[in-house]
Amino acid sequence: MSRIGKHAITVPSGVTVEIKGQSVSAKGKMGVLSMSVMDDVGVTLEDGRVKVAPRTASRAGRIMWATTRTLVANMVKGVSDGFRKVLEIDGVGYRAAVQGNEVVLQLGYSHEVRYAIPEGIAIKADKPTVLSISGIDCQRVGQVAAEIRSMRPPEPYKGKGIHYEGERIRRKEGKKK
């Protein structure tokens, strides 16, 4: 039995969840999200709580039970509060700025790197070395943060590069004489 899947999702005030067949949609102050659920998993709305359960005892139903529950919980949280990732930039001369609909990064290359901001995602440069990525879709926020981080991942000797806030970078010892 799934430990995650058996917990019901409490729907906060201001959020409405609609279930039509295998389609689940959530609407809140931040926006609207929807997804379709596999046929092996059933979703019900009872007393302001969303419950997810496998329809059959098949392997696919048991596998997707907790995954579906987590995806629905992320939808509910996204439309009510939203998601946010913070990237920190370390290195001499490394900085970022938001110009219009793109992020301009100076990461020690001979040219500046430009990243187009996708629709539904908001990026703010709190400081020249801190980027704040926010949106209602957890997967898209994480994907955008990972794409920006991959432009200059942190290196293990000096720790220069782009890393998540609070990320611990394993450091290596330099050359010895």
Residue frames as qw, qx, qy, qz and C-alpha x, y, z in Angstrom:
[[0.000, 0.888, 0.460, 0.000, 0.00, 0.00, 0.00],
 [0.399, 0.546, -0.020, 0.736, 1.32, 3.42, -0.95],
 [0.387, -0.466, -0.458, 0.650, 2.28, 5.62, 1.99],
 [0.034, -0.185, 0.101, 0.977, 1.97, 8.83, 0.00],
 [0.232, -0.210, -0.661, -0.682, -1.06, 7.89, -2.07],
 [0.335, -0.504, -0.795, 0.052, -3.33, 7.07, 0.85],
 [0.160, -0.438, -0.344, 0.815, -3.23, 10.65, 2.23],
 [0.254, 0.798, 0.532, 0.127, -6.05, 12.91, 1.06],
 [0.339, 0.190, 0.073, 0.918, -5.28, 16.36, -0.34],
 [0.049, -0.706, -0.513, 0.485, -6.94, 19.21, 1.55],
 [0.303, 0.597, 0.375, 0.641, -8.24, 21.89, -0.79],
 [0.230, -0.273, -0.329, 0.874, -7.55, 25.35, 0.70],
 [0.227, 0.779, 0.465, -0.354, -10.14, 28.12, 0.63],
 [0.188, 0.778, -0.228, -0.554, -10.20, 30.05, -2.62],
 [0.046, 0.335, -0.852, -0.399, -9.32, 26.97, -4.69],
 [0.817, 0.193, 0.232, -0.492, -11.86, 24.94, -6.64],
 [0.171, -0.282, 0.905, 0.270, -11.12, 21.46, -7.94],
 [0.765, 0.301, 0.020, -0.568, -13.24, 19.96, -10.73],
 [0.323, -0.210, 0.907, 0.174, -13.14, 16.30, -11.73],
 [0.728, 0.417, -0.012, -0.544, -14.71, 15.30, -15.04],
 [0.948, 0.269, -0.169, -0.013, -14.01, 11.68, -15.91],
 [0.851, -0.133, -0.051, 0.505, -10.24, 11.32, -16.01],
 [0.317, 0.585, -0.010, 0.747, -9.62, 15.09, -16.20],
 [0.479, -0.658, -0.397, 0.425, -8.72, 17.05, -13.06],
 [0.281, 0.613, 0.050, 0.736, -8.53, 20.85, -13.01],
 [0.434, -0.574, -0.424, 0.550, -7.73, 23.28, -10.22],
 [0.166, 0.723, 0.199, 0.640, -8.56, 26.98, -10.23],
 [0.510, -0.611, -0.352, 0.493, -7.28, 29.52, -7.73],
 [0.031, -0.944, -0.048, 0.325, -6.04, 33.07, -7.32],
 [0.328, -0.549, 0.552, 0.535, -2.79, 32.32, -9.22],
 [0.359, 0.359, -0.595, -0.623, -4.42, 30.71, -12.26],
 [0.904, 0.088, 0.152, -0.390, -5.79, 27.46, -13.66],
 [0.011, 0.447, -0.880, -0.163, -4.06, 24.09, -14.09],
 [0.891, 0.083, 0.139, -0.425, -5.42, 20.83, -15.45],
 [0.001, -0.427, 0.891, 0.155, -4.19, 17.32, -16.16],
 [0.851, 0.014, -0.299, -0.431, -5.55, 14.00, -17.32],
 [0.520, -0.452, 0.684, -0.238, -5.20, 10.99, -15.07],
 [0.174, 0.210, -0.929, -0.249, -4.39, 7.43, -16.18],
 [0.699, -0.204, -0.411, -0.549, -7.31, 5.01, -16.48],
 [0.664, -0.097, -0.703, 0.236, -5.82, 2.79, -13.73],
 [0.235, -0.152, -0.513, 0.811, -6.14, 5.57, -11.11],
 [0.150, -0.733, -0.584, -0.315, -9.35, 7.15, -9.85],
 [0.168, 0.081, -0.295, 0.937, -9.70, 10.63, -8.35],
 [0.265, -0.690, -0.650, -0.174, -12.66, 11.69, -6.18],
 [0.018, 0.376, -0.223, 0.899, -13.64, 14.89, -4.39],
 [0.542, -0.550, -0.633, -0.053, -15.27, 14.41, -0.97],
 [0.474, -0.820, -0.266, 0.181, -15.87, 17.07, 1.71],
 [0.055, 0.973, -0.225, -0.004, -13.27, 19.49, 0.36],
 [0.469, -0.538, 0.675, 0.188, -10.62, 16.80, 0.10],
 [0.684, 0.499, -0.425, -0.319, -9.28, 15.11, -3.01],
 [0.722, -0.314, 0.614, -0.050, -8.67, 11.37, -2.71],
 [0.506, 0.538, -0.598, -0.312, -6.67, 9.30, -5.15],
 [0.705, -0.203, 0.658, -0.169, -6.93, 5.50, -5.29],
 [0.023, 0.236, -0.847, -0.477, -6.06, 2.78, -7.78],
 [0.727, 0.100, -0.079, -0.675, -9.11, 1.49, -9.71],
 [0.949, 0.091, -0.291, -0.083, -7.61, -1.95, -10.18],
 [0.729, -0.596, 0.307, 0.139, -4.99, -3.98, -8.38],
 [0.814, 0.506, -0.004, 0.284, -2.80, -3.87, -11.49],
 [0.685, -0.211, -0.031, 0.697, 0.87, -3.03, -11.30],
 [0.236, 0.419, 0.222, 0.848, 0.39, 0.18, -13.33],
 [0.385, -0.768, -0.325, -0.396, -2.38, 1.34, -10.97],
 [0.722, -0.609, -0.157, 0.289, -0.23, 0.83, -7.91],
 [0.602, 0.025, 0.090, 0.793, 2.77, 2.52, -9.55],
 [0.103, 0.463, 0.256, 0.843, 0.85, 5.63, -10.63],
 [0.429, -0.725, -0.538, 0.008, -1.18, 5.97, -7.42],
 [0.480, -0.650, -0.142, 0.572, 1.31, 8.06, -5.43],
 [0.349, 0.013, 0.350, 0.869, 2.60, 9.84, -8.53],
 [0.084, -0.605, -0.555, -0.564, -0.90, 11.01, -9.42],
 [0.450, -0.776, -0.405, 0.175, -1.56, 12.11, -5.85],
 [0.483, -0.438, 0.047, 0.757, 1.63, 14.19, -5.85],
 [0.206, 0.230, 0.462, 0.831, 0.83, 15.77, -9.23],
 [0.235, -0.734, -0.534, -0.347, -2.68, 16.74, -8.05],
 [0.515, -0.711, -0.256, 0.406, -1.26, 18.11, -4.77],
 [0.416, -0.190, 0.210, 0.864, 1.26, 20.20, -6.76],
 [0.029, 0.511, 0.532, 0.675, -1.59, 21.56, -8.90],
 [0.387, -0.803, -0.450, -0.053, -3.57, 22.60, -5.82],
 [0.538, -0.586, -0.060, 0.603, -0.51, 24.20, -4.19],
 [0.396, 0.080, 0.369, 0.837, 0.48, 25.92, -7.44],
 [0.051, -0.626, -0.483, -0.610, -2.85, 27.66, -8.02],
 [0.468, -0.822, -0.323, 0.023, -3.06, 28.77, -4.39],
 [0.494, -0.773, 0.144, 0.373, 0.52, 29.76, -3.52],
 [0.565, 0.778, -0.276, 0.004, 2.73, 29.11, -6.55],
 [0.910, -0.181, 0.039, 0.372, 6.25, 27.73, -6.66],
 [0.089, 0.964, -0.249, 0.039, 9.58, 29.53, -6.42],
 [0.894, -0.057, -0.002, 0.444, 13.21, 28.60, -6.99],
 [0.086, -0.968, 0.193, 0.132, 16.15, 30.88, -6.25],
 [0.864, 0.276, -0.032, 0.419, 19.44, 30.66, -8.15],
 [0.345, -0.873, 0.174, 0.297, 22.64, 32.24, -6.85],
 [0.732, 0.618, -0.100, 0.271, 25.52, 33.19, -9.13],
 [0.597, -0.711, 0.222, 0.298, 29.08, 33.02, -7.77],
 [0.746, 0.183, 0.275, 0.578, 32.15, 34.20, -9.62],
 [0.201, -0.528, 0.072, 0.822, 34.08, 37.35, -10.44],
 [0.159, 0.257, -0.425, -0.854, 32.16, 39.28, -13.09],
 [0.101, -0.308, -0.916, -0.237, 29.27, 36.76, -13.18],
 [0.232, 0.271, 0.393, -0.847, 25.90, 38.50, -13.14],
 [0.122, 0.436, 0.840, 0.300, 22.37, 38.40, -14.50],
 [0.195, 0.280, 0.146, -0.929, 19.75, 40.94, -15.50],
 [0.380, 0.524, 0.762, -0.003, 16.21, 40.71, -16.82],
 [0.050, 0.331, -0.259, -0.906, 15.72, 42.76, -19.99],
 [0.571, 0.136, -0.325, -0.741, 12.21, 42.65, -21.37],
 [0.933, -0.037, 0.028, -0.356, 11.24, 39.05, -22.05],
 [0.871, 0.238, -0.364, 0.230, 14.68, 37.50, -21.61],
 [0.659, -0.715, 0.137, 0.190, 17.40, 36.99, -19.03],
 [0.534, 0.737, -0.340, 0.236, 20.86, 38.25, -19.94],
 [0.842, -0.507, 0.098, 0.158, 23.64, 36.33, -18.18],
 [0.345, 0.784, -0.489, 0.164, 27.32, 37.20, -18.09],
 [0.929, -0.341, 0.129, -0.066, 29.07, 34.00, -17.06],
 [0.486, -0.605, 0.531, 0.340, 32.72, 34.45, -18.00],
 [0.699, 0.356, 0.521, 0.338, 32.29, 33.55, -21.66],
 [0.293, -0.068, 0.277, 0.913, 33.40, 35.89, -24.44],
 [0.243, -0.342, -0.453, -0.786, 29.74, 36.66, -25.09],
 [0.409, -0.077, 0.514, -0.750, 26.65, 37.21, -22.96],
 [0.049, -0.195, -0.969, -0.147, 24.14, 34.36, -22.77],
 [0.442, -0.044, 0.009, -0.896, 20.48, 35.18, -23.42],
 [0.005, 0.204, 0.975, -0.085, 17.63, 33.00, -22.18],
 [0.353, -0.295, -0.361, -0.812, 14.05, 33.65, -23.36],
 [0.294, -0.026, 0.701, -0.649, 11.58, 33.55, -20.46],
 [0.108, -0.265, -0.899, -0.330, 8.82, 30.99, -21.20],
 [0.426, -0.420, -0.216, -0.772, 5.15, 31.91, -20.90],
 [0.783, -0.487, -0.327, -0.206, 3.73, 31.33, -17.42],
 [0.759, -0.242, -0.256, 0.547, 7.08, 31.85, -15.70],
 [0.040, -0.979, 0.028, -0.198, 8.23, 35.04, -13.95],
 [0.783, -0.028, -0.193, 0.591, 11.92, 35.73, -13.40],
 [0.143, -0.981, 0.016, -0.132, 13.22, 38.58, -11.25],
 [0.642, 0.290, -0.375, 0.602, 16.82, 39.61, -10.70],
 [0.514, -0.807, -0.276, 0.092, 16.67, 40.51, -6.99],
 [0.323, -0.783, 0.352, 0.399, 20.38, 41.39, -7.10],
 [0.473, 0.654, -0.502, -0.311, 22.82, 41.03, -9.98],
 [0.163, 0.344, -0.923, 0.054, 23.84, 37.68, -8.48],
 [0.300, 0.165, 0.851, -0.399, 20.42, 36.32, -7.45],
 [0.363, -0.050, -0.567, -0.738, 17.65, 35.12, -9.80],
 [0.412, 0.124, 0.712, -0.555, 14.17, 34.31, -8.50],
 [0.277, -0.018, -0.761, -0.587, 12.07, 32.02, -10.72],
 [0.353, 0.177, 0.690, -0.607, 8.36, 31.66, -9.94],
 [0.429, 0.021, -0.578, -0.694, 5.22, 30.23, -11.49],
 [0.744, -0.166, 0.258, -0.594, 2.22, 28.00, -10.83],
 [0.955, 0.179, -0.213, -0.103, 3.51, 24.81, -12.50],
 [0.663, -0.632, 0.389, 0.102, 6.07, 23.03, -10.31],
 [0.839, 0.121, 0.392, 0.356, 7.57, 21.07, -13.22],
 [0.472, 0.771, 0.139, 0.404, 8.05, 24.12, -15.45],
 [0.251, -0.933, 0.220, -0.131, 9.62, 26.21, -12.65],
 [0.748, -0.445, 0.454, 0.190, 12.09, 23.43, -11.90],
 [0.775, 0.375, 0.354, 0.366, 12.84, 22.89, -15.61],
 [0.258, 0.913, -0.008, 0.317, 13.59, 26.58, -16.21],
 [0.450, -0.820, 0.351, -0.035, 15.81, 26.70, -13.11],
 [0.832, -0.170, 0.459, 0.261, 17.69, 23.59, -14.29],
 [0.654, 0.618, 0.237, 0.367, 18.17, 25.03, -17.80],
 [0.032, 0.952, -0.167, 0.253, 19.60, 28.28, -16.43],
 [0.648, -0.636, 0.418, 0.040, 21.82, 26.39, -13.97],
 [0.882, 0.113, 0.365, 0.277, 23.18, 24.19, -16.77],
 [0.442, 0.872, -0.040, 0.208, 24.63, 27.25, -18.55],
 [0.276, 0.609, -0.581, 0.465, 27.42, 27.38, -15.95],
 [0.824, -0.458, -0.326, -0.071, 27.08, 24.65, -13.29],
 [0.388, -0.853, 0.337, -0.089, 29.17, 25.12, -10.13],
 [0.704, 0.430, -0.534, 0.182, 32.69, 23.78, -10.42],
 [0.832, -0.461, -0.298, 0.080, 34.22, 21.84, -7.51],
 [0.659, 0.085, -0.252, 0.703, 37.50, 23.76, -7.04],
 [0.098, 0.080, -0.202, 0.971, 36.41, 27.34, -6.39],
 [0.132, 0.518, 0.756, -0.377, 32.62, 26.90, -6.38],
 [0.153, 0.350, -0.192, -0.904, 32.13, 29.36, -9.25],
 [0.104, -0.200, -0.842, -0.490, 28.95, 29.04, -11.29],
 [0.524, -0.277, -0.099, -0.799, 25.16, 29.01, -10.86],
 [0.255, -0.091, -0.937, 0.221, 23.68, 27.02, -7.98],
 [0.431, -0.642, -0.534, -0.343, 20.39, 26.72, -6.14],
 [0.265, -0.670, 0.314, -0.619, 19.89, 28.63, -2.91],
 [0.719, -0.444, 0.428, -0.320, 21.10, 26.45, -0.06],
 [0.944, 0.276, -0.178, 0.019, 22.73, 23.89, -2.39],
 [0.576, -0.671, 0.430, 0.184, 25.88, 22.39, -0.94],
 [0.676, 0.657, -0.332, -0.038, 28.72, 22.11, -3.46],
 [0.908, -0.308, 0.133, 0.252, 31.22, 19.37, -2.81],
 [0.147, 0.923, -0.348, -0.067, 34.66, 20.94, -2.99],
 [0.942, 0.131, -0.105, 0.289, 37.86, 19.27, -4.12],
 [0.519, -0.696, 0.201, 0.454, 41.36, 19.95, -2.93],
 [0.458, 0.846, -0.215, -0.167, 43.57, 21.74, -5.46],
 [0.799, 0.409, -0.358, 0.259, 46.98, 20.70, -6.77],
 [0.680, -0.700, 0.128, 0.176, 49.74, 19.97, -4.30],
 [0.264, 0.834, -0.483, -0.025, 53.41, 20.82, -4.77]]
